[in-house]
Amino acid sequence: MLYRQLGKTGLEVSVLGYGCWAAGKQWDNASDDASIRAIQTAIDHGINFFDVAPVYGYGHAEKVLGKAIEGRRDKIFIATKCGLNWDAQGRTYRNLTRENILREIDESLRRLGVDYVDLYQVHWPDPNVPLEETFTTLDELKKSGKVRHIGVTNFNISLIEQAKQYTEIVSNQVLYNMIDRNSDDYHGLDLNYRSDSEILSYCEREQLGFIPYSPLCQGLLTDHFDRAALSDKDVRVFNRQLQGEALERNLKIRAELQEVAGDYGRPLAQLALRWLIQKPGVTSIIAGSLNEKHVQENLAAFEWTISDSDLERIDKILTQFD
Ligand SMILES: NC(=O)c1ccc[n+]([C@@H]2O[C@H](COP(=O)([O-])OP(=O)(O)OC[C@H]3O[C@@H](n4cnc5c(N)ncnc54)[C@H](OP(=O)(O)O)[C@@H]3O)[C@@H](O)[C@H]2O)c1
């Protein structure tokens, strides 16, 4: 496993991290046993950075992660989030008030069964609450020891610069994969940032951790992807890249990428992860996994390298429809 420093924190996080959304069981084929075994296999192989959020399965993913890491807390870094709440119907809404953050951190710690988290991330900006209220509250949590570092996700540069007045921000987690390099939408939510053209170089310059989410484009960048097989209950049906014309275009790109992966005798998921591993500025790639087999296959992305000429070939494939 390769490790890189998360921003200026001194935390050496694994370049392949682990995303726990699917452990919340809002994805087809997810089960608690398989998720727990997958997380434990990941730890056995040196993966030490686990990303989760209260909203993943409405508390469930945090509980599953907490169970999986029992007795091994000191071996891993936990990154959870705040500011996305849900109602009785499962509709989500943003809430970054002081009162809500103070409630959420205690609930996360209880579900995870830990007394601190390593990285506490603001999940999405909340235009209804002043940044000062949110980030001074987070700064207090840092001083209290409940959180070690503060990060953001889905923030543009201007918002980060404003938030920095109130506390130290160490990372930004954004949508980034071969297909979503500069996307403006995620599951119907506006992304007011461009990952490749703005955030990546900004994070490098400012020494912030850059954490790409949905690195496999939620399964599209794998050999077994089958859109028709996703049930209506699977959250991925809301991903615009997996619908209509975008899906048709993406399947063409995918077929060409599979040829590149085939030249190395590697599955497509590994090409997608390897491309991110070799991208300067990337800190930890929080790939989602439903089982141990995914984890093992993804780890094998460290066994080989994409040549410079193939990186150019990939670039042409990816930009042909821009
Ligand atoms: N900050 C945010 O707003 C935000 C938003 C989204 C996600 N995230 C974080 O990012 C993490 C990862 O993103 P994601 O879960 O959306 O999607 P992802 O990592 O792009 O895709 C994960 C899915 O790909 C498939 N897969 C994984 N490894 C595979 C392998 N080796 N071979 C074949 N298929 C494989 C699995 O689904 P199938 O087997 O069903 O295909 C798996 O659930 C999340 O878990 C979450 O922690 C954050």
The ligand as an SDF file (V2000), in Angstrom:
LIG
                    3D

 48 52  0  0  0  0  0  0  0  0999 V2000
  -19.0430   13.6510   -0.4640 N   0  0  0  0  0  0  0  0  0  0  0  0
  -20.0450   13.2300   -1.1770 C   0  0  0  0  0  0  0  0  0  0  0  0
  -20.9960   13.9790   -1.4620 O   0  0  0  0  0  0  0  0  0  0  0  0
  -20.0350   11.8150   -1.6650 C   0  0  0  0  0  0  0  0  0  0  0  0
  -20.9130   11.4140   -2.6890 C   0  0  0  0  0  0  0  0  0  0  0  0
  -20.8390   10.1090   -3.1250 C   0  0  0  0  0  0  0  0  0  0  0  0
  -19.9300    9.2040   -2.5820 C   0  0  0  0  0  0  0  0  0  0  0  0
  -19.1120    9.6150   -1.5680 N   0  0  0  0  0  0  0  0  0  0  0  0
  -18.1310    8.6720   -0.9530 C   0  0  0  0  0  0  0  0  0  0  0  0
  -17.3940    8.0380   -1.9860 O   0  0  0  0  0  0  0  0  0  0  0  0
  -17.4630    6.6220   -1.8100 C   0  0  0  0  0  0  0  0  0  0  0  0
  -17.3060    5.9150   -3.1320 C   0  0  0  0  0  0  0  0  0  0  0  0
  -18.2440    6.3660   -4.0780 O   0  0  0  0  0  0  0  0  0  0  0  0
  -19.4890    5.4810   -4.5040 P   0  0  0  0  0  0  0  0  0  0  0  0
  -19.7430    4.4960   -3.4330 O   0  0  0  0  0  0  0  0  0  0  0  0
  -20.5370    6.4590   -4.8980 O   0  0  0  0  0  0  0  0  0  0  0  0
  -19.0740    4.7670   -5.8330 O   0  0  0  0  0  0  0  0  0  0  0  0
  -17.7900    4.0690   -6.5020 P   0  0  0  0  0  0  0  0  0  0  0  0
  -16.7160    3.8770   -5.5260 O   0  0  0  0  0  0  0  0  0  0  0  0
  -17.5080    4.8270   -7.7370 O   0  0  0  0  0  0  0  0  0  0  0  0
  -18.4160    2.6740   -6.9470 O   0  0  0  0  0  0  0  0  0  0  0  0
  -18.5940    1.6450   -6.0140 C   0  0  0  0  0  0  0  0  0  0  0  0
  -19.2880    0.4610   -6.6470 C   0  0  0  0  0  0  0  0  0  0  0  0
  -18.5320   -0.0740   -7.7160 O   0  0  0  0  0  0  0  0  0  0  0  0
  -18.6360   -1.4900   -7.7160 C   0  0  0  0  0  0  0  0  0  0  0  0
  -17.2690   -2.0260   -7.4930 N   0  0  0  0  0  0  0  0  0  0  0  0
  -16.3630   -1.6530   -6.5950 C   0  0  0  0  0  0  0  0  0  0  0  0
  -15.2100   -2.3480   -6.7400 N   0  0  0  0  0  0  0  0  0  0  0  0
  -15.4060   -3.1460   -7.7690 C   0  0  0  0  0  0  0  0  0  0  0  0
  -14.6030   -4.0920   -8.4070 C   0  0  0  0  0  0  0  0  0  0  0  0
  -13.3570   -4.3450   -8.0340 N   0  0  0  0  0  0  0  0  0  0  0  0
  -15.0970   -4.7450   -9.4440 N   0  0  0  0  0  0  0  0  0  0  0  0
  -16.3300   -4.5070   -9.8380 C   0  0  0  0  0  0  0  0  0  0  0  0
  -17.1570   -3.6100   -9.2740 N   0  0  0  0  0  0  0  0  0  0  0  0
  -16.7000   -2.9440   -8.2360 C   0  0  0  0  0  0  0  0  0  0  0  0
  -19.5770   -1.8660   -6.6110 C   0  0  0  0  0  0  0  0  0  0  0  0
  -20.9300   -1.8550   -7.0610 O   0  0  0  0  0  0  0  0  0  0  0  0
  -21.6030   -3.0240   -7.9850 P   0  0  0  0  0  0  0  0  0  0  0  0
  -20.9130   -4.3050   -7.6920 O   0  0  0  0  0  0  0  0  0  0  0  0
  -23.0510   -3.0210   -7.6140 O   0  0  0  0  0  0  0  0  0  0  0  0
  -21.3890   -2.5510   -9.3830 O   0  0  0  0  0  0  0  0  0  0  0  0
  -19.3680   -0.7110   -5.6750 C   0  0  0  0  0  0  0  0  0  0  0  0
  -20.3890   -0.5410   -4.7360 O   0  0  0  0  0  0  0  0  0  0  0  0
  -18.8220    6.4190   -1.1070 C   0  0  0  0  0  0  0  0  0  0  0  0
  -18.9330    5.1420   -0.5280 O   0  0  0  0  0  0  0  0  0  0  0  0
  -18.8020    7.5630   -0.1270 C   0  0  0  0  0  0  0  0  0  0  0  0
  -17.9910    7.2310    0.9810 O   0  0  0  0  0  0  0  0  0  0  0  0
  -19.1390   10.9030   -1.1300 C   0  0  0  0  0  0  0  0  0  0  0  0
  1  2  1  0
  2  3  2  0
  2  4  1  0
  4  5  1  0
  4 48  2  0
  5  6  2  0
  6  7  1  0
  7  8  2  0
  8  9  1  0
  8 48  1  0
  9 10  1  0
  9 46  1  0
 10 11  1  0
 11 12  1  0
 11 44  1  0
 12 13  1  0
 13 14  1  0
 14 15  2  0
 14 16  1  0
 14 17  1  0
 17 18  1  0
 18 19  2  0
 18 20  1  0
 18 21  1  0
 21 22  1  0
 22 23  1  0
 23 24  1  0
 23 42  1  0
 24 25  1  0
 25 26  1  0
 25 36  1  0
 26 27  1  0
 26 35  1  0
 27 28  2  0
 28 29  1  0
 29 30  1  0
 29 35  2  0
 30 31  1  0
 30 32  2  0
 32 33  1  0
 33 34  2  0
 34 35  1  0
 36 37  1  0
 36 42  1  0
 37 38  1  0
 38 39  2  0
 38 40  1  0
 38 41  1  0
 42 43  1  0
 44 45  1  0
 44 46  1  0
 46 47  1  0
M  CHG  2   8   1  16  -1
M  END
$$$$
